[in-house]
Amino acid sequence: MKSNVLLNWFPPYVRTYIERDVRQIKNIENLLLFEKFLALAAGRVGQLLNYSNLANEVGVDHKTIQSWLGVLQASYIIHLLPPYFNSFNKRLIKTPKLYFYDTGLLCYLLRISSEADIIQHPYRGAIFENFIINELLKNRFNQGKQSNLYFWRDQSQNEIDVIKDEGRTITPIEIKSGQTIRTDFFKNFRFWEKLTGQKGGILFYGGEEEQNRSSGIEVKSWRSLYRV
């Protein structure tokens, strides 16, 4: 990601989007407040969508946040990853997660201006997750197919980052930004196997080495996205 793109291209893009495109979708009177909302939404990437919390920080009511999120969805700025309901556990989280279609725009809204800024950024993992999920979506859309991606989480915070539902086949996918494979990368797979009896899955991470582990889990570099 080139810093000159973030510094030179995104500011006028965001300004044009807010001043022109947003007004074509909905008559929003306070555009400065909407711009604040857009930045605060970026700070919730990869998180469960909490309308009340976001409304309190922006300074508007719950219904306004719902309306403005609808604007961002209609203009393909954000998308919501739904929870997976066909579950083996009734104590599930049923709230969607928020992601941005353009990871570069996300970085700009988070005030990241260079590649070096990402390395130590507290949102590095969420940014990487956003990127991976977007590429998985592109693979589906480029085939003329609808999204078949979900996430899974129960109320005890056990979670699978992405569930790919292909009908008879359900594939758990974990996403880790670290460049070195660690044993703790696989703990959610172990829980999923214990819960469902299903082995295997895919781990995308920030490194280069790839593995096919005895557990059936495929460890893939982020560079392998285009072969999924």
C-alpha positions, 0 to 999 in steps of 0.5 A: 500500500503506497503512502502517496495513494492514501495521502493524495487519492483518498481525501478527495475521494472521501470528500466527493463521496460524502458531498455528492454520493451520500446526498444522492442516496439520502438527504443528510443535513449534517455531513460533518457528523456523517464523516465522523460516523464514517471514521468511527465505523472504521474503528469497528472493523471486524467487530460485532455491530453495536448500534447503541454504542456507535450512536452514543459516540457519534451523538445521534440516535439508534435509528439514525445509525441504522439509516446511515449504515444502510447508506454505507451498504447501498454505496458499497462502502461497507458490508456485514458478515452474518453469523452462521445459524445452522449451529451445533450450539444454541448459545450463539451470537446473532449480531453481524460483523462490520467490514469495509469493501476497500481495505485502502479506504479503511486504512485511510479512515484509521489515519494510517499513512504508510505500510510501516504504520500498519506493522505496530498498529493495534488494528493490524489483525482486523485490517488483515482480516478485512483484506482476506475476507474481501478477497474471498468475497471477490472470488465468489463474485467473480464467479457470478455467485453470491456470498456464502461466507459467515462467521461463528461465535458463541456466548463463551467467545469461542469463534471461527473467523469465517465459515464457508458454506457450500451446501454439503461442505462446511469449511472453517477458516481462521485468519491470523496476521502473524508471519510465523505459524504458532500452535495457538493459531489452531485452538479454534479449529480444535474447539470446532472439531470437538463441537461438530466432529468435523476435521480440517479447515483453512488457516490464512496467515501473513507468512510465506510457508504453506503446510498440509497438517495431519489434522487436515488443516491447510495452512495457506499464505495470504498470497494463495487467496487467488487459488482458493 
